[in-house]
């Protein structure tokens, strides 16, 4: 009798399309925890983030949700259909006008996107994604660095619908009153490093 390895992972073979990648192609990829995004017709794959990244994303989402006005949504890893990309921010703040369900959000329904840097996503979060979010017209972008002394949030605001200007930073010792995407007090001192 042949032994079966119950721990073996099933194999999934796929081939890239013979044209630029499109949103529909994403549905054919394995659900393996990796993040699959399309930028200018190219597929970008990042591995699943670590536990520290996930815990920090949960804390930020909870802090935003706790202060959200009625009708606003704070969603983890919602798809965003940008002009030349299908992106998956770590956190998206959706306006009350957003549909109640779906896989891909329209940029006009998004008030803020948050990206938490990981070693595998640092270049995307700093160089690639901000111009794409700006082109999509997302009013606010937060990039979160996980420093040894705690998380630091770099807050950006869209200027003239073209690019982001740095509005300031919030660190673990800097509780601050913010106005975006609504008035709130943000205190990252208790968030995981």
N, C-alpha and C positions, 0 to 999 in steps of 0.2 A: 504494500500500500504506500502511495506517495505522500510524503509529509507536506503540509501546507503551512507556510509562514504567515500566521495571522497578523503579524506586525508589519508586513510588507505593504507599502503604499501602492494603491492602484496607479498605473501609469496612464497619462493623458498625453496623447500626441496631437500637436496642432502645428499647422504651417502658417507662416505669414501670408497675408493676401498678396496678390500680384498687382496691387494698386496701393495708394496711401491708405493707412488705417482709418476706419470710420467707426462711429459710435456702435453700430450694430455688431461689429467684430468683437467688441468687449463681452458680449453675451456668450460667445463661444469659448472664452478662456476659463481655465479652472478656477474654482472657488477655493483657493489655497491660502488665503490670508494676505497674499501680496497685493499691492496697490497697482492697478493697471490704469494708466492715464494716456491720453492721446494729445500730442502737441505737434501742430503743423503736419499731421499725417503720419507721424512716427509714434511708435508705442514706447512708453517709458514705464519700467517696472521697478518698484522698490519693495524690499522685503517687509514683512510685517514688523511694526515697531515693537520695541521691548516693553516690559512691564512698567518701567519708570515713565516712559513716554505716555503710555495709556492712562496711568494714574494721574499724571499732570493734566492730560486732556480732560479727564473726568472732573477734576477739581475746577478747571477753568470753565467748563460747560456748566457745572453746578453754580458757580459764582455768578455767571451771566444769567442763567435761568432764574435764580433766586430774586433777581432785581428786574426781570423782564416785565414790561407792561403787558396787560392783557392782549392776547392775540399774537404776540411775537413768539417765535420758536427758536430754540437753540439746539442745533442738530449736529451730531458727530458723523463725520465722513459721508456727507450728502454729496451726490454728484452735482457738478456745476457745468452747464453747457455754455462754454465761452465761445467767442467768435471763431477761433482757429484751434480750439482745444476742448477736450473733455477732462476736467480736473476734479480731484477729490480733496478738498481742504480738510484739515483735521477737525475744524469746527466751523459751522456756518450759522450766522444769525439771519433768520428769515423774517421778512416784514409780514404784517398781518394779511397783506394781499396775496401771499404765496398759497398755492393750492394745498389742500390738507394731506395729500399723499402723492408719492411719485418717486422716481429714481434720479431724475436729472432736473435740477432747478434752473430757472431762467435768471440771468444776472440782475434783471430789474427787481427781482424779489429778494435780493440779498443786500443787507446793510453792512455786514462785516464778515470777513473770513479770517481765520486764525490758523497759522501753521506753526507747529512745534518742531523745532529742528531735531533731527537724529543724524548720526554720522552718515547714513545713506541718503539723507534728503537735504543736507546743508546747502549744496549748490543750487538745487531747485528752489528751495525756500528763500534764498537770498537773491539769486540772479535770474532764474527762469520764470517763476510763477508771478512775482510782483508786476512785471509789465503785462502779463496776460490778464491778471485781475484788473489792472488799470484800464486796459483796452476794453474789457467787459463792462467797465463803469461801476465797479464795486467801490462804494464811497470810503470804506475803511479796511485796512489790512493790519493785522498784528502778527509779528514774527516773534516767537518765544525761544530764547536760548536757555538751555539747561546748564547753568554755571555751577561751580563747586559750592558757592555760597547760597544758591537758590536760583529760581527762575527769574529771568529778566525779559520784560515785554517791551518790544520796540513798536511804537504806535505810529502808523502812517495814515495820512489823509489824502484822498484823491484831489489833485489840483488841475483845474481846467480840463478835466476828463482825459488827461494825457499821462500823468505820472503821479507818483506818491511823494509827498514831503514828510520827513520825520517830524512828528509832533512832540515826541519826548519818549522817555523810557519809564518803566515802573519796575522797581526791584523789590526784593524780599523785605527790605527795610523802609520802603517808600509807599505806605498806603496813600492813595491819592483819590481825589474826586474827579471823575471823568464825565464827559458829556456825550461820548459816542459808545454805542449807538443810541443810548438814552442816558440820562443822568444816573450815576451810580458811584458808590465808593468801592474801590478795588484794593484788596489787601492780600497780596500773595505770600505773606510771611508763613502761613501754615501749609502751603502747597509743597508737595514732594520735590526733592532736588533731582 
